[in-house]
Amino acid sequence: MMERAAGILFPITSLPSKYGIGCFSQSAYDFIDWLKEAGQTYWQVLPFGPTSYGDSPYQSFSTYAGNPYFISLDDLIAEGVLTQEEVNHADFGSDPADINYKKIYEARYPLLRMAYQRSKVSSNQAYQDYVDENSWWLKDYALFMAVKGRFHGLPWTEWAEDIRLRYSYAMDYYRRELYFDIEFHMYMQFKVNQQWNKLKAYAHQNGIRIIGDIPIYVSMDSADAWANPELFQLDKDNLPTAVAGCPPDGFSATGQLWGNPLYRWDYHKKTGYQWWITRLWYSFQLYDVLRIDHFRGFDEYFSIPYGDTTAINGHWEKGPGLDLFRKVEETLGKHPVIAEDLGYVTDSVRQMVVDSGFPGMKVLEFAFDSRDTGSANDYLPHNYTENCVVYTGTHDNETLVGWMGSILPEELETARNYLCDHYTPTEELYQSFIALAMRSRAKTCIVPIQDYLGLDNTCRTNKPSTVGGNWRWRASWDQLSDDLRDEILALTKRYGRMNWKAVEAEEEEAL
């Protein structure tokens, strides 16, 4: 069970940076220092993978690869494979609070290509060791990305049949033809891995643990689906027969159509869930704690006929349940996991979370929703067990300030009654909600950085079921002030969530 502690949800892409998007640059190290000085134990990030259309980290080209946007250009300058002038000349966008993905793509990849060409990486023993250790996924991924480039970015389902269906002669042909493109993609993964390991080690030295995040599903346009079609509900042409999503509810009359391929759970069971065991093993190497998205999908998953434009015609199918996680624990041992058990939660889902022993999630914004009185009580703090993680909101929610401005007057009144607070001005009430989450019984409390900053919905991370305008917000160092850090520290101490281990480690180092 996780100790009573606190942390901050802050996507890597949202870190302050000079080059258009947050990455593994000095800002990431400075933020770890800031977290430590604020008494925090956890830094929660979003999924790590290279993003595809829509820029969502939950729709990645690979479940194993890291996002090349995270590579620190300053580190490459220090290595001598880029110059400061070359980087300064690139156009990453002019708004320091916004990520312009089009400009990032057009500016970063040419720079990374130059760095690769100058790196002499083929003679680098550390690179060779990395490729050898990761060849079981890396070579398929690098070939996938290189062929995708040859087909001008088209999804693999629209490639020529011979390579789409991985005929051996086609695989050999493209490996020869695209040798340097393949090596370029392997080089970028080497740098992501190298820089992440260095950053994570620094976090550990400072008593900060990383909460990672993996989606339950992989993207259809991914190396995973292309290289392993037998794992998914695909037909003889490797097209989906059904796809993932969520049913209609009070938030969406037509539900959510995600479009991810669904798993052939019978096949996974026959293999002893080997693919899942490998996936989770790899994730446990990357992170200290793993949040598994859409945990209820392991109990039952929503299946939507392929080709439908909404989720209306979908239906529930039975998932693997605890059988999968028993096999994982039997093979890998116990690891800290957070079960994202939000959404339409049934009694069987609740029981599965309890039986797993994993802490579930409680989102404070859900506690006062008059449209969903059946489950709202689950999110009221007086009903929490210790074995849960409380969030004011997640990356998919409105900011606290935005949420207070969008809910019904009677809902805000209900929330004020719960807080016993009818005096605090509404524009400052977000602080009372943060305090409510921090003093709850939940062993762990995670607060998105936007909520600590009191920002409105123009700064939210994602608005589900929309494309465009998401995943773009960035913070500045002016916002991450010493005053805010000290306020968070005081709050963290007040409610018994202080990271004393980091303090003790610092004191021992000073002796």
Solvent accessible surface area in square Angstrom, and as a share of the most:
residue,aa,sasa,rsa
1,M,155,0.69
2,M,17,0.08
3,E,114,0.51
4,R,78,0.29
5,A,5,0.04
6,A,1,0.01
7,G,0,0.00
8,I,0,0.00
9,L,5,0.02
10,F,0,0.00
11,P,6,0.04
12,I,5,0.03
13,T,24,0.14
14,S,5,0.03
15,L,0,0.00
16,P,9,0.06
17,S,28,0.18
18,K,143,0.61
19,Y,13,0.05
20,G,5,0.05
21,I,0,0.00
22,G,0,0.00
23,C,1,0.01
24,F,2,0.01
25,S,12,0.08
26,Q,114,0.51
27,S,15,0.10
28,A,0,0.00
29,Y,30,0.11
30,D,51,0.27
31,F,0,0.00
32,I,0,0.00
33,D,44,0.23
34,W,12,0.04
35,L,0,0.00
36,K,37,0.16
37,E,86,0.39
38,A,0,0.00
39,G,0,0.00
40,Q,0,0.00
41,T,18,0.10
42,Y,3,0.01
43,W,0,0.00
44,Q,2,0.01
45,V,0,0.00
46,L,12,0.06
47,P,9,0.06
48,F,15,0.06
49,G,6,0.06
50,P,4,0.03
51,T,27,0.16
52,S,20,0.13
53,Y,191,0.73
54,G,24,0.23
55,D,40,0.21
56,S,17,0.11
57,P,14,0.09
58,Y,33,0.12
59,Q,46,0.21
60,S,15,0.10
61,F,26,0.11
62,S,5,0.03
63,T,34,0.20
64,Y,19,0.07
65,A,3,0.02
66,G,4,0.04
67,N,7,0.04
68,P,2,0.01
69,Y,18,0.07
70,F,9,0.04
71,I,0,0.00
72,S,0,0.00
73,L,0,0.00
74,D,42,0.22
75,D,43,0.22
76,L,0,0.00
77,I,38,0.19
78,A,90,0.70
79,E,91,0.41
80,G,60,0.57
81,V,13,0.07
82,L,4,0.02
83,T,59,0.34
84,Q,65,0.29
85,E,126,0.57
86,E,46,0.20
87,V,1,0.00
88,N,98,0.50
89,H,165,0.73
90,A,26,0.20
91,D,82,0.42
92,F,18,0.07
93,G,29,0.28
94,S,115,0.74
95,D,74,0.38
96,P,95,0.60
97,A,50,0.39
98,D,39,0.20
99,I,0,0.00
100,N,42,0.22
101,Y,20,0.07
102,K,142,0.60
103,K,72,0.31
104,I,0,0.00
105,Y,128,0.49
106,E,96,0.43
107,A,11,0.09
108,R,0,0.00
109,Y,43,0.16
110,P,72,0.45
111,L,7,0.03
112,L,0,0.00
113,R,74,0.27
114,M,58,0.26
115,A,0,0.00
116,Y,17,0.06
117,Q,123,0.55
118,R,103,0.37
119,S,29,0.19
120,K,160,0.68
121,V,5,0.03
122,S,65,0.42
123,S,94,0.61
124,N,55,0.28
125,Q,121,0.54
126,A,53,0.41
127,Y,5,0.02
128,Q,62,0.27
129,D,61,0.32
130,Y,15,0.06
131,V,10,0.05
132,D,103,0.53
133,E,124,0.55
134,N,17,0.09
135,S,40,0.26
136,W,110,0.39
137,W,14,0.05
138,L,0,0.00
139,K,109,0.46
140,D,39,0.20
141,Y,3,0.01
142,A,0,0.00
143,L,3,0.02
144,F,0,0.00
145,M,22,0.10
146,A,4,0.03
147,V,0,0.00
148,K,13,0.06
149,G,50,0.48
150,R,102,0.37
151,F,41,0.17
152,H,172,0.77
153,G,43,0.42
154,L,75,0.37
155,P,47,0.30
156,W,0,0.00
157,T,34,0.20
158,E,102,0.46
159,W,10,0.04
160,A,45,0.35
161,E,94,0.42
162,D,36,0.18
163,I,0,0.00
164,R,33,0.12
165,L,42,0.21
166,R,66,0.24
167,Y,86,0.33
168,S,87,0.56
169,Y,143,0.54
170,A,1,0.01
171,M,11,0.05
172,D,67,0.34
173,Y,90,0.34
174,Y,21,0.08
175,R,108,0.40
176,R,164,0.60
177,E,91,0.41
178,L,6,0.03
179,Y,118,0.45
180,F,137,0.57
181,D,43,0.22
182,I,19,0.10
183,E,15,0.07
184,F,5,0.02
185,H,20,0.09
186,M,22,0.10
187,Y,3,0.01
188,M,1,0.01
189,Q,4,0.02
190,F,11,0.05
191,K,8,0.03
192,V,6,0.03
193,N,39,0.20
194,Q,76,0.34
195,Q,8,0.03
196,W,1,0.00
197,N,69,0.35
198,K,123,0.52
199,L,1,0.01
200,K,29,0.12
201,A,45,0.35
202,Y,59,0.22
203,A,0,0.00
204,H,85,0.38
205,Q,129,0.57
206,N,20,0.10
207,G,22,0.21
208,I,0,0.00
209,R,88,0.32
210,I,1,0.01
211,I,0,0.00
212,G,0,0.00
213,D,1,0.01
214,I,13,0.07
215,P,22,0.14
216,I,3,0.02
217,Y,11,0.04
218,V,6,0.04
219,S,8,0.05
220,M,31,0.14
221,D,26,0.14
222,S,0,0.00
223,A,7,0.05
224,D,7,0.04
225,A,0,0.00
226,W,0,0.00
227,A,17,0.13
228,N,43,0.22
229,P,30,0.19
230,E,69,0.31
231,L,10,0.05
232,F,0,0.00
233,Q,38,0.17
234,L,6,0.03
235,D,58,0.30
236,K,179,0.76
237,D,53,0.27
238,N,20,0.10
239,L,59,0.29
240,P,8,0.05
241,T,75,0.44
242,A,11,0.08
243,V,7,0.04
244,A,0,0.00
245,G,2,0.02
246,C,28,0.17
247,P,26,0.16
248,P,54,0.34
249,D,78,0.40
250,G,56,0.54
251,F,117,0.49
252,S,28,0.18
253,A,90,0.70
254,T,60,0.35
255,G,9,0.08
256,Q,51,0.23
257,L,70,0.35
258,W,79,0.28
259,G,29,0.28
260,N,6,0.03
261,P,0,0.00
262,L,0,0.00
263,Y,1,0.00
264,R,85,0.31
265,W,26,0.09
266,D,94,0.49
267,Y,76,0.29
268,H,0,0.00
269,K,121,0.51
270,K,170,0.72
271,T,58,0.34
272,G,20,0.19
273,Y,8,0.03
274,Q,99,0.44
275,W,31,0.11
276,W,0,0.00
277,I,8,0.04
278,T,31,0.18
279,R,5,0.02
280,L,2,0.01
281,W,106,0.37
282,Y,21,0.08
283,S,6,0.04
284,F,28,0.11
285,Q,89,0.39
286,L,23,0.11
287,Y,10,0.04
288,D,30,0.16
289,V,1,0.00
290,L,0,0.00
291,R,6,0.02
292,I,1,0.01
293,D,26,0.14
294,H,15,0.07
295,F,0,0.00
296,R,4,0.02
297,G,1,0.01
298,F,0,0.00
299,D,8,0.04
300,E,44,0.20
301,Y,18,0.07
302,F,8,0.03
303,S,7,0.04
304,I,0,0.00
305,P,54,0.34
306,Y,114,0.43
307,G,63,0.61
308,D,40,0.21
309,T,122,0.71
310,T,45,0.26
311,A,0,0.00
312,I,100,0.51
313,N,99,0.51
314,G,16,0.16
315,H,90,0.40
316,W,73,0.26
317,E,67,0.30
318,K,130,0.55
319,G,12,0.11
320,P,21,0.13
321,G,13,0.13
322,L,24,0.12
323,D,53,0.28
324,L,0,0.00
325,F,14,0.06
326,R,154,0.56
327,K,70,0.30
328,V,11,0.06
329,E,75,0.34
330,E,133,0.60
331,T,76,0.44
332,L,42,0.21
333,G,34,0.32
334,K,165,0.70
335,H,68,0.30
336,P,49,0.31
337,V,8,0.05
338,I,0,0.00
339,A,0,0.00
340,E,14,0.06
341,D,20,0.10
342,L,23,0.12
343,G,58,0.56
344,Y,138,0.52
345,V,26,0.15
346,T,33,0.19
347,D,111,0.57
348,S,51,0.33
349,V,0,0.00
350,R,89,0.32
351,Q,97,0.43
352,M,11,0.05
353,V,13,0.07
354,V,108,0.62
355,D,80,0.41
356,S,22,0.14
357,G,45,0.43
358,F,36,0.15
359,P,12,0.08
360,G,5,0.05
361,M,2,0.01
362,K,39,0.16
363,V,0,0.00
364,L,0,0.00
365,E,8,0.04
366,F,51,0.21
367,A,6,0.04
368,F,11,0.05
369,D,18,0.09
370,S,56,0.36
371,R,144,0.53
372,D,62,0.32
373,T,100,0.58
374,G,73,0.70
375,S,20,0.13
376,A,11,0.08
377,N,85,0.44
378,D,45,0.23
379,Y,15,0.06
380,L,24,0.12
381,P,10,0.06
382,H,120,0.54
383,N,71,0.36
384,Y,1,0.01
385,T,82,0.48
386,E,75,0.34
387,N,41,0.21
388,C,4,0.02
389,V,1,0.00
390,V,0,0.00
391,Y,1,0.00
392,T,0,0.00
393,G,1,0.01
394,T,12,0.07
395,H,10,0.04
396,D,49,0.25
397,N,23,0.12
398,E,41,0.19
399,T,6,0.04
400,L,1,0.00
401,V,38,0.22
402,G,10,0.09
403,W,16,0.06
404,M,8,0.04
405,G,71,0.68
406,S,67,0.43
407,I,33,0.17
408,L,86,0.43
409,P,106,0.67
410,E,103,0.46
411,E,13,0.06
412,L,31,0.16
413,E,83,0.37
414,T,73,0.43
415,A,0,0.00
416,R,27,0.10
417,N,83,0.42
418,Y,65,0.25
419,L,19,0.10
420,C,113,0.68
421,D,21,0.11
422,H,90,0.40
423,Y,200,0.76
424,T,35,0.20
425,P,62,0.39
426,T,55,0.32
427,E,121,0.54
428,E,81,0.36
429,L,0,0.00
430,Y,30,0.11
431,Q,91,0.41
432,S,23,0.15
433,F,0,0.00
434,I,4,0.02
435,A,15,0.12
436,L,11,0.06
437,A,0,0.00
438,M,1,0.00
439,R,110,0.40
440,S,8,0.05
441,R,134,0.49
442,A,0,0.00
443,K,44,0.19
444,T,1,0.00
445,C,0,0.00
446,I,0,0.00
447,V,0,0.00
448,P,11,0.07
449,I,0,0.00
450,Q,7,0.03
451,D,3,0.01
452,Y,15,0.06
453,L,34,0.17
454,G,22,0.21
455,L,32,0.16
456,D,67,0.34
457,N,48,0.25
458,T,123,0.71
459,C,21,0.13
460,R,45,0.17
461,T,14,0.08
462,N,14,0.07
463,K,109,0.46
464,P,47,0.30
465,S,86,0.56
466,T,57,0.33
467,V,107,0.62
468,G,56,0.54
469,G,60,0.57
470,N,14,0.07
471,W,22,0.08
472,R,71,0.26
473,W,19,0.07
474,R,13,0.05
475,A,3,0.02
476,S,41,0.26
477,W,89,0.31
478,D,132,0.68
479,Q,56,0.25
480,L,7,0.03
481,S,40,0.26
482,D,87,0.45
483,D,103,0.53
484,L,19,0.09
485,R,47,0.17
486,D,67,0.35
487,E,101,0.46
488,I,2,0.01
489,L,41,0.20
490,A,45,0.35
491,L,23,0.11
492,T,0,0.00
493,K,100,0.42
494,R,151,0.55
495,Y,44,0.17
496,G,46,0.44
497,R,0,0.00
498,M,23,0.10
499,N,10,0.05
500,W,136,0.48
501,K,149,0.63
502,A,3,0.02
503,V,42,0.24
504,E,91,0.41
505,A,47,0.36
506,E,93,0.42
507,E,104,0.47
508,E,124,0.55
509,E,150,0.67
510,A,90,0.70
511,L,187,0.93
